[in-house]
Amino acid sequence: MFEMLTRLSAVLGRGPEPRAETAPAPAAGEVRVAGADLRQAVAAALRDNADPVETARRVAALIGEALGADAVHGMVPADSGDLDGISVRWPATAPSLSARTVHDILAGESGTPREVPHMRGALAVPVGGDAGSSPGLIYVLRHDRPEWTADERRLLAKVAREIDHAVGRQRLHRRQSRLIRELRALDERKGAFVATVTHELRTPLTSILGYAEMLADGDAGELSPVQRRGVGAILRNARRLHDTVADLLLLDRANGPVGAPAVRVDLYAVIAALHAEFEPLARGRGTALTGEAEQVWVDADARQLERALRNLLDNAVKFTDRGEVRYRLRAEGASAVLTVADTGIGIPEGDLAGLFTPFHRAANAMDQAVQGSGLGLAIVRGIVTEHGGTVTVSSRLGHGSTFTVTLPLAATPRPAA
């Protein structure tokens, strides 16, 4: 590194001994090579995982020695990403920068070297800065040769870019680390919230459902038609709330193991049972529910897998009025593939990215007041992912949607006898 800096100083004519006036000007190629040497030295120092302040001092020394400077100052402000502010000077005996000097430097265009108006022989460049932090600066002062050549200006600008990139990477790393910490804390609070809410809701819901069912069965006496309608409304909404609580509990364990031991599941039988369950509901909406299925086997938690497929069919029927819902189950290579397509209201393009996020509901579903908690598709994704599969969606607004679930086929087609 010493030889590199010596070569640079010699080429630029800024070493400890002044260059003779008769010495020829360095060739442009020599300046470029010497400048590259300095940039490499600075980049190597910035890549070192040493203490940031010590690294800044090393970089200031490299710049000062290479350019024959009397003083070098570097400043990196603190920012919202928890990056501590850094202020260094070379040599250590150099006087501090005045507030006026700092203000004048930062008023310039970032990355562009410029003379400091009231400081003869000073060349400075603002460095970086973004929405979360102010720009920093590099300041170089040289008394005996106050004029800065175009090559020196370009070199300082390139070094400033190296420093800006390094500081930017460090800021990004700090911000990502902080974001991860915040997300973990939010996840812990979310878990505590779900546990508290579900516990507080389940006990009174059990009581509400029990007494409502008792009233509906006539155990407390015969109900009038008005009373029967009221009790029916209580039961329907209590069951909806009960299902929402169950969904919250399922999502809370989304990253955990499958709830029950995997067994050999005949998807043909599952989809046939769901067809029988939803066909009357679809017919009542003027919608045709049709499909074709092969007999395919997977290893799965049968109850949870049935729940995921039920959610898909339920959504398709719910969002399709006087149209068609069609499913297809088949084996493709080593996978079982189920598609559920509808001719319903479709999904706006802007809502597709967040469709499998808990509590996300498409804008048109809310506009049309279609009931739902926004948990169904998140549950589908959680269950399918737990089983080593994938779920995707394609949709056209006003023309319908198609959901595709892919699951690994069982190693053998049928359960052992």
N, C-alpha and C positions, 0 to 999 in steps of 0.2 A: 504494500500500500504506500509506503514511503517513496519508493521508486516511481510509482504512478503519479503521486502528487508532485514530485520533483519535475517529472516530465511535463506535467500540465503547467506548472509555474514557469518553466523555461519557455514553453511554447507561447504562453500569453505574455511573457515578459514582465511578470509580476513577482519575481522571487525577491529575496532579501536585498540583492544587489541590483540597482537600476540597470536597465539594458542600455548599452551604448547607443548614442543617437544614430550612428552609422550602421547599426545592425539591421539587416534586412527584416521586413515584416514577415511573420510566420505565414506559411501557405495555408489556404483554407482547409486543405485536407488534414494538416497537422493539428489545426484548432479543433476540427471535428473529432479526431482520434483522442486528443487530450480531454475534450469535453465528455466524450463517452467514458473515459477513465473515471472522471469525477462522478458521473451519474451511476456507474457501476459500484463505486465505493460507497456512495450514499445509499443505493439500493441494498447493498450487502449489510450496511449498518442497520437499516430499517427492518430488514428481515430477522435480525437477531432478536430473540425473545428476552433481552435484558430489560432492566428497569427503564421505563419510558423516559424519565428525566435524564438518565445517563446516556441513553440513545440520542436524545436531542442534543446533548452536549457534544457527543462525538460527531454528529452531523454538522453542527456549527463550526467545530474545529476543522473538519474537512473542507468546508466552504471557505473559511477564513484563510487557511494555509494555501489552498489552491489559487485563490484570487489575490493573494498578497494583501489582505485587508488588515486594517487596524482594529476593527471591532465587528462582531457579528452578533445579531440578536434574533432569537426565534421565539414565537409565541403561538400556542395552541390553546384556545379558550375552552373552558368546561362546557358541556352540553347536556341535553336532556337524556342522553344515553349513558349517563354516569361516567363519562370520560373526564377525568380530573384535568383542570387547566395546567398547562406547562409553560414556563417562561425561563429561557436560558440565555446566557451571554458568553461570548468568547472574545478575549480571555476573561478570566474571572474578575479582573480589575477594571474591565470596561464600564463606563458610567451607564446608569440606567437610562432608558428612553423616557422622554417627557410625555405627558398626556397629549400635548399638542402634536408631537411627532407621530404617536400612535394613531391619532385621529386623522392626520393628513395621509398616512399610509393606507388606512382602511377605507378612505374615501375613494381610492383608486379602483380600477377594474381588476377583479380577481384573476390572478395568473399573469398579469401584465406588469413588467418591471417599469419603474418610473423614479426620477429623482425626487428627493424630499425637498420641497421648496426652500426651506430655511436652513438646510444642512448641506453645505458644500461637500461634494465627494461622497454623498450617501445615495445608495441605490436600494430600493425596496420593492417588494412585491406582496400584495395580499394573497393569502392561500386559503382555498376551500371556502367552507361555510355552507350551510343548508338551512332547511326549515327549522331544524332543532338546535342550531348553534351558529355563533358569529364566526366570521373568517378569522384566520390567524395571519401571521406575517413572517417574512424573512427580511432582515435589514442588514446591509453591508456598508461599512464606512471605510473609506481609504483617503488619507490626507495627501500623500505625496503625489499621487496620480489620480486626481479627482474626475477625470474624464473617463467614462465607461464606453468601451467599444460595442458595436453591434453584436459581435461574437460573444462578448461577455454577457450582454443582456439576454441573448438567446439561451446561453448556458444557464444563467440563473433561473430563467423561466422554465427550462426543462427540469432542473433540480427541484423547483417548486412543485412541478407536476408530480414528480416522484414522491415528494413529501405529502402532497395532497392525497394521492392514491393510498399511501400507507395509512394516513390518518383516517381516511374514509373507510378503509377496511376495518380498522380498529373500532371506529364508531359503530359500524354495522355489526361487528361481532359483539360489542357491548350491548347494543340495543336488542339483538336477537337473544342474548343470554337473559337480559332483563325481562323480555317478553315471555320467554319460557318459564321464568320464575313466577311471573304474574299469572300465566295460564295454569300452572300447577296449583297456585294458591286458589285461583277461581274454581278449579276442578274440585279441590278439597272442600271449598265452601258449598259448591253445587251438591256434592255428595251429602254433606251435612243437611243442606236444605231439603233435598229429596227425602232423606231418611226421616226428618222431622215431619214434613208435610204428609207423607204417606202414612206414618204412624198416627198422626193426629186425625187423619181423614178416615182411616180404615175402621177404627172403633165405632165412631158414630154412624158410618155408612152401614156397618153390619146390623146395627140396631134399627136404622131406618128401613133397610131392606126386609128385615125379619118381621117388623110390625106391619109394613105395607103388604107383604105377601099374606100375612095372617088376615088382614082386612079384606084383601082381594079374594081369599078363599072362603070368606063368610064366617070365620071363627068368632067374630065379635058381633054377629047378627047380619041380617040381610041388608044390603046396600041399595040405596035408590040409584037410578040411572046417573044422576048428577054426581053422586058420591063415588060410583064405580069409575066414572071418567076421571075424577080427581085422583083416586087411588092409582089408576092406570098411569096417569101422567107422573105421579111420584115414583112409581116403579121404573118407568122408562128412563127418567132422568137420573135416578139413583144408580141404575145399572150402568148408564153411560159414565157417570162419575167413578163408579167402581172399576170400569174398564180402563179409564184414564189413569187411575192410581196403579193398576196392574202394569200399564204401559210404562209409567215412570219407573217402576221397580225394575222392569226388564231393561230399559235404557241405562239404568244406573249400573247394571252389571255387564254392559255391552262389551267391555274389554276383558271380561272374565271367561272362564271355561263354559262350554255348553252345559245347560242346566241338568240334563239327565244323560245316562250312558247311551252312546250311540247304538242303535239297533238297525237291522235291515228293514228299509221302508220301501214299499211299492208305491211310487209316485202316481202310477195310473189309478190305483185305488183312492189315493188322497184327492186327486183332481176330480174323479168321478163323484165322490161324496160332496165335494164343494159345488160341483155343477148342480147336483140335486138340491143343495141348500139355497143357492142363489137364483136358480131358474124362476121360481115363483116371484121373487122380488123384481127380477129383470122384466118379466112378463107384465107385472103391474105398472112398470114405467114405459111400457110399449117398446121394450128393447129385446132383441133376439140374442140369446146366449147360446153360442154354438162352439164346437171345438172338435179336435181330433187328438188322440193320445196313443202312444205306444206304451207297452209295459216296460218300465225302466226302474231299476233299483238303486238306492243310495244308502249309505250309512249315515244315520242322522238321529237327532233328538226329534222323535216323531211329532210330539205335541207342538214344539216350537216351529218346526218346518211347516206344519199345517197352518199355524198361525200366520206365518209370513205369506203363504200362498192365499190364505183367506183375505189378508189385507189388500193384496193386489186385485183380486176379483171384486172385493167390496168397493175399492176406489173406482174400478172400471165401470161398474154398474151405477155407482152413485153419481158419477160425472157424465153419464150418457143417458139422454132422454130421447126416446123414440129413435133409437139407432141400433147399433150392433156391437156386441162384445164377443170376440173370438179368441180362443186360446189354442195353443199347439204344444204338445209334449213329445219330445223325440230324443233319441240317442245320437250324438255326433261325436265320433271318435271315443275318447275316454270321458266324455261329459254328457250329463243330462241337461237338455236345454228346454226351458219353458218360456214361451212368449205369450203375453196377454195384450191384445190390441183392442182398442175401442174407437168409436167414431164420435166421441164426446166433445167437450168444450176445448180440449187441448190445453197446453201450458205455454204461457208467454216465454219467449226465448230468454229474457232476462232472469227468469225464475228457475231455469233448468239447473244452473250451477249449484244452487242451494237446496235442491229439491229433497235430498236425503238428510238434510240437517234437522235436528229436533226443533219442533215448533215452527218450522218454516211452512208457510201456506202461500200458494200462488195468488197473485193479485186478482185474477178473474174469479177464483173460488171464493175469495172474501167479498168481491163485488156482488156476486150472485147469492151470497149468504148460504153457501153450502156448508152444512155442519161438519165439524172436524176439529181435532186438537193439534194437527200438524205433527203427530208422532208416528202415524202409521208407516210411512215410507222409511223413516229413520229406523224403525223396528225391523222392517224388511231387510234393510241393508245390514243391520247388526246381526240378525239371525243367519242370513246368507253368508256373510263374512266369517262368522264363527264356524260354518261348515265348509270353509275353504272355497267358497264360490264367489261369484260376482253378480251384480245387478246393474243394468244400464237402462237408459230411457231415450227415446226419440219422440218428438212431438211437433205438431203444427197447430198453431192457434186456430180454433174453430173447426179443425179437421180430425182431432183425436190424438191419442198417444199409444205408444207401444213400449212395454216393459219386457226386458229379456233377463231371465235368471239362468245362470249356468252353475251346475254343481258337479263335483266329481262322481262318476259312476262307482257303484260298489265293485269290489274286486271279483265277486262271483254273483251271478244273476239272482239267486234265490237263497233264503236263509237255510242254514243247516237243518237237516231233519232231526 
